[in-house]
Amino acid sequence: MKNNKYLDHHKYNCMSFNFTQRIHLQSIFILFFSITIIASCKENKNEKDTNQKIETNKPAAVEAFILSKNDFASSIKIPGELVAYQQVDLYAKISSYIKKLHVDIGSEVKEGEILAELEAPEINSQLSAAESKLKSQEAIYLSSKATYNRLYETSKTPGTISKNDLEVADAKQKSDFAQFEAAKSNYREVVNTKDYLQIRAPFNGIITTRNVSAGAYVGPSGKGSDMPIFTLQQHNKLRLIVSVPEAYTSFINKKSEVNFSVNSLVGEKFKASVSRLAGALDSKLRSQHIEMDVINDTKKLLPGMVTEVSIPLTANVNAYIVPTSAVLNSTTGIFVIAIHNKTTVWQPVKTGRTSEGKTEVLGSINAGDTIITHAGEEIRNGAGINNYSIK
């Protein structure tokens, strides 16, 4: 009985041991499997990081382009001014008073139209005196002429009229004729002076200034002469005046056409052709005075407007056009960096116009050369270069 209890106890202990051992082996296996997976992931990560590091350390390809000649449409913008094609200040030539004004500011007038009437009573008196003098001298001349003619006819009969009397009559006739011509000239002078009492428009235009009113005293002296009666401007045709700097004068000729705009007419562009060149530089600004005629039938443009003039610059046929980034401004000069036989060469050049990220260059370069797009001093002259891409 006692042995049976021992056997049962031993059997129970064996079963407990086998169960415990089985759980322990499973735990070891799970732990080993987890460690293997973690080690594998870490190895893959390290390999990925290593590959990424290798790719990062690999130098990027240098961007380059093939040099060729292209059209370079560039222009410069210069401020200009619109002025009236013709402008005149109208004054009174003789001392007088304003009798009547026929126009005012903004009136459009035609050539020869009466703008104002003046009055000067003394002119009428002078005209009457001149007319009387003219008639008197005319009568005297006609009398002496008739006397001479009668004597001349009589002298045809020998012994009737002495030669001396005939010569005296002829001299008297000529003297009276000279006095008659003088009186006639004096009369015309007074008539012409009276015509100055009417202020007329010298050309078609618009009255832009009126400085007097009816009854005002005007004339060549005194306060009446300080300001003009009217200012007349021609608006249907304007002058566009521009001062072109010396560096750009070679691009301008009488066949040049320019575009311009004004601030008050946003989005509108106007065209004009060069009409007159000064042919010399201003001694102060070192610029050439240029004028362009602008037809202004619509009256949109006004004299005095400030303009922005775009002047086209013709291309230099011997120059090449490169990106501005390809030009290296070094302390030793200006260069572009070319690639010859996988070696960099600093080629000295001269630069011209620059516009919209492009620059005009001229030097010992040829079409077909490979030029680095982004030049920098870190790219040394004579350095080897294997990794570059053409774009």
Order of alpha helices (4+ residues) and beta strands (2+ residues): alpha-beta-beta-beta-beta-beta-beta-alpha-alpha-beta-beta-beta-beta-beta-beta-beta-beta-beta-beta-beta-beta-beta-beta-beta-beta
